[in-house]
Structures are given as C-alpha cells and as structure tokens.
C-alpha cells in the first residue's frame, strides 16, 4: 500500500462545497482533489423509474456519509446499462476506512440510511474493496 503522508488531510482540513451548492446532487461535498488509499465499489442496480429517488436519497445521505471527514462518495453511471451504477466511496487512509466500517456496524443513523438505500435496489449490492498499491513492487 502506498503511503499517503504527504497528501493526508485531517478530517477538519478536507475542503467542502458550500452547502448552497445544488448543481451536483449526487456528487461528493468535497471539492479539492485528495489521494485516497482505500476504495469501496458498491455495484448496484436501480430500476429506471426509481433513479430520481436514488438521487434524492443520495443528496441527503452523502453529507452524512462524509461527515467524519476523510471520506468522499460519488455515483458513477454505466453508459451501456442505464440501471447499473457504482457508488464509489474513497477513504483517505486505512484508519478512516476501519472507523467507518465500525460506524456501518453500530451507528443507528447509518443503519436507517442503509435500510432506505437497500429498498431502492433491484438486487443486493456487490461490495468490492480495493487498496492503493505500489506499482514499484
């Protein structure tokens, strides 16, 4: 795994979009680029007639998901299959990823968001976790 020491930001240092920004309802609230160390791909399928609900849900959920700091969430659409998406969750370091895993398991607000999220999906999500690797080895 690559070290992210030079680009590591404390949670309170992560630049955020102003709360009045409405043009990107399903994009991260973080505007500045930063180097992620852990990437979670949530491969999901959402029926076309429920996609507006998904976008509305994510516009509410993403600020909560990112609230601890060091977490960025984005939605990627599949050009060939309009029902397929990837929710991309990026963590600035392994520690932030592990802390968020604990939040997923124990936080009641997170549990409520996840119940709502799952209700929008056609099928269970496929969860894949990737870690930044050093190309030199």
Residue pairs with C-beta under 8 A, 6 or more apart in sequence:
1 37
1 94
1 131
1 132
1 133
1 134
2 37
2 132
2 133
2 134
4 35
4 36
4 37
4 92
4 93
4 132
7 34
7 35
8 92
8 93
9 34
9 69
9 70
9 92
10 69
10 70
11 68
11 69
11 70
11 96
12 69
13 69
14 30
14 32
14 34
14 69
14 70
14 92
15 30
15 31
15 32
16 29
16 30
16 31
17 24
17 29
17 30
17 31
25 55
25 56
25 58
25 59
26 54
26 55
26 58
26 59
26 62
26 74
26 75
27 62
27 74
27 75
28 62
28 66
28 72
28 73
28 74
29 62
29 63
29 66
30 66
30 72
34 72
34 92
35 92
35 132
36 72
36 90
36 91
36 92
36 132
37 91
37 92
37 93
37 94
37 97
37 131
37 132
38 90
38 91
38 93
38 94
38 96
38 97
38 129
38 130
38 131
38 132
39 88
39 89
39 90
39 91
39 129
39 130
39 131
39 132
40 88
40 89
40 90
40 91
40 97
40 127
40 128
40 129
40 130
41 86
41 87
41 88
41 126
41 127
41 128
41 129
41 130
42 86
42 87
42 88
42 89
42 125
42 126
42 127
43 84
43 85
43 86
43 125
43 126
43 127
43 128
44 84
44 85
44 86
44 87
44 121
44 125
44 126
45 83
45 84
45 85
45 121
45 122
45 123
46 54
46 83
46 85
46 120
46 121
46 122
47 83
47 122
48 82
48 83
50 120
53 120
54 75
54 85
54 120
55 75
57 116
57 117
57 120
58 73
58 75
58 87
61 113
61 116
61 117
62 73
64 109
64 110
64 113
65 71
65 73
65 89
65 113
66 72
66 73
68 96
68 99
68 100
68 103
69 96
70 91
70 92
70 93
70 96
71 89
71 90
71 91
71 92
71 96
71 100
72 89
72 90
73 87
73 88
73 89
73 90
74 87
74 88
74 90
75 85
75 86
75 87
75 88
76 85
76 86
76 87
76 88
77 84
77 85
78 84
78 85
78 86
83 122
91 97
91 100
94 131
103 110
104 110
104 114
118 124
118 125
